[in-house]
């Protein structure tokens, strides 16, 4: 008998996304700077396979080629994480989890990166602003929608 594979809701499925950055952590983030590392996401327990990463930015006017880069810091022993400074991360392409390209039109922006593979370990995230402008003083959020693949259909 053939198995049927289906998507399966993860720890933070659609409707209950995990908010990683909001408020002071991301609002007014200057160009060419990065957030502090997020709180740890304990995926060594949850074992979610994938995430859709949703970035909402309040009104801004990015420069041509403007983008934000999301870096992942995977714990090597459940508690020790790699260095989280922007200058170190920019030189470590293996830590890039997703890049959010921005439109140069004025206004709020919503960007979604789909099917991002998650590690089976505890990890933290860092968002690096390379948009060419400071992010809006309010209304910015980054959330994860986690999910898995169920081979039992």
N, C-alpha and C positions, 0 to 999 in steps of 0.2 A: 504494500500500500504506500502510495506517495505521501510524503509529509507536506503540509500546507504551512507556509511561513506567513506570519502577520506581525504588524507593528504592535507593540505592547507599551502601555503607559509606564513611565519610569517614576522615580521618586518625586519629581516635580513636573508633572504632566501639564499639557495645555490647560489653562483655567486656573492653575496654581503654580505659576512659574517661580523659580528661585531668584529673588532680587539680589544681585551681587554688588552693584554700585548704585547709589542714589544719594541725593542731598549733598552734604558737604564733601563727600568722597569724590564727587565728579563735577559738581557745579562750579563754574568759574575756573575750571582747570586750564591753566595757561598753555599756549602753544609750546611745543618742544619740551613738555614735562609729562610725567606719568603719575598715576595715582599711587598711593601706598598699596601694598599687597592686600587683597581681600581677606576676609576670614577664611579659614580652611573649609574645604568642601570634602567631606569624608566619603569618597567614592570607593574606598577599600571595603566598606560595609555595604553600600548601596549597589555597587557594580553596574551602574547604568552604562550602557554602551555608547550612546550618542546624545548630543544636545543640539537644539537650534538655539542660536544666540541672537537675541534681539536687542538692538541699541536704538533708543529714542533720544534725540538731541533737541533741546529747545531751539528757538530761532537763532540762526547764525548765517554767516556768509563765508564759507570756506574758500581758500584760494585754489587755483587750478592744481590738481594732483593731491589735494588735501585728503587726509585719511587718518584713521585711528587704528592702532594695532593692539590686539589683545594677546598678552603673553601668559603662558602657563608655567607655574613653578610646582613641579611634582616633588613631593617629599620622598627622599630616598630611604627613610626609615620610619615613616609615619609622623615625624616631628621636625626633621631637618630639611629646610627648603633652600634652593639656590639663591644667590644674591638677587635682590629685587630692584636695584637701581636702574634707572632708565638707560644710562650710558652702558652698563654691562649688558642689559637685555638686548639693546640694539645691535650688539656685536655677537649675539647668540641666536642665529636664525632657527635653531632647533627648538627654541622656546616659543616661537610664533604659533599661536593657536588659530587666530583669524585676523583678517584685515578688512576694515570697513571703509570702502571707497565712498567719497562724498560728492554730491552734486554741488555745483557752484552757485546755484540759485539761492536767493534769500528765503529763509523760512525754517521751520522745524523739519527735521529729517528722521525717517524711520528706516533702519537698515537691518536686514536679517541674513545671517549666515547659517546655512542648513547642513545637517548631517555631519557635525563635527565629532570625531572620535574622541572619547574620554578615556583617560588611563584608569586602571583598576587600583588606584592609590589615592591617598589624600593629596589635594592640590589647592593652590591659591592662584588668583588671577591678578594681573596688572594691566591697566589700560593706558596706552601712551598716545597723547594728543599730538598729531602731526598735521592738523587741519589748516594751519596757517593763521588761526585766530584763537582767542580765548573762548572756551565754551560758555554758553549762556549761564547766567547766575541762578537759573531755576529750571526745573523740568527735565533734567537729564537722568536717564536710567539705563542700566544694562541688566538683562535677565536671561536665565537659562531655562529651557524647556527640555527636560531629560526624557529619554525613551529607550526602548530595547527592541529586540527582535525575538519573537516567540515561534519556535519551530514546531510547537505542539498544536498550532492553529486554533 
